[in-house]
């Protein structure tokens, strides 16, 4: 059964699938693979973890987009605890 979006999306966040999480299906498989490889390389050569998520337009309102992005970053634990070295790039 597909995830129900809208207000319920806040309570029913999708599970993180990796460093690239294309829930809006914006990327081709090749693009996802390229981005995942790039982000793994960045993480292995720096102290930062970068995660990309694409969200369906109806996942939240424009006014709440930043708050939802922060909620996802905190819920998924992007970066290392205590280091504040995580970056979540969200696109909708």
C-alpha positions in Angstrom: 0.0 0.0 0.0 1.5 3.4 -0.9 2.3 6.0 1.7 -0.5 8.5 2.3 0.7 12.1 1.9 -0.6 15.4 3.1 -0.8 16.1 6.8 -0.4 12.4 7.6 3.1 12.5 6.0 4.4 14.3 9.1 3.5 11.3 11.2 4.2 8.6 8.6 7.7 9.5 7.3 9.1 7.1 4.8 12.1 5.1 5.8 15.5 6.3 4.6 16.7 4.1 1.7 20.3 5.4 1.5 21.9 8.8 0.8 19.5 9.4 -2.1 15.8 9.1 -1.4 13.8 9.9 -4.5 10.2 9.6 -3.3 9.0 11.9 -6.1 10.8 9.8 -8.8 12.6 12.8 -10.2 15.9 10.9 -11.0 16.7 8.1 -13.3 18.3 5.0 -11.9 21.6 6.1 -13.3 21.3 9.6 -11.7 20.4 8.0 -8.4 23.4 5.7 -8.6 25.7 8.6 -9.6 24.5 10.8 -6.7 24.7 8.0 -4.2 28.3 7.3 -5.3 29.2 10.9 -5.1 27.7 11.4 -1.6 29.5 8.2 -0.3 32.8 9.7 -1.6 32.1 13.0 0.1 31.3 11.3 3.4 34.5 9.1 3.2 36.7 12.1 2.6 35.2 14.6 5.0 33.4 14.8 8.3 30.0 15.5 6.7 27.1 13.4 5.7 24.8 14.7 2.9 21.4 13.1 2.2 19.1 14.0 -0.6 15.3 13.6 -0.5 12.7 14.4 -3.1 9.2 14.9 -1.7 5.9 14.8 -3.4 4.3 18.3 -3.8 1.4 17.3 -1.6 3.6 16.1 1.3 3.3 19.4 3.0 2.4 23.1 2.3 5.0 25.5 1.0 4.9 27.3 4.4 5.8 24.1 6.2 8.4 22.7 3.8 11.4 23.8 5.8 9.9 22.5 9.1 9.1 19.1 7.4 12.7 18.9 6.1 14.1 19.6 9.5 11.7 17.0 11.0 13.0 14.4 8.5 16.6 15.3 9.1 16.1 14.9 12.9 14.0 11.8 12.6 16.4 10.0 10.3 19.5 11.2 12.3 21.3 12.7 9.4 25.0 13.2 10.4 26.7 12.0 13.5 25.2 12.6 17.0 26.8 15.5 18.8 28.7 16.7 15.7 26.0 18.6 13.8 27.7 17.4 10.6 24.6 16.4 8.6 23.1 18.1 5.6 19.7 17.2 4.2 18.9 18.5 0.7 15.2 18.4 0.1 13.5 19.1 -3.2 9.8 19.1 -4.0 
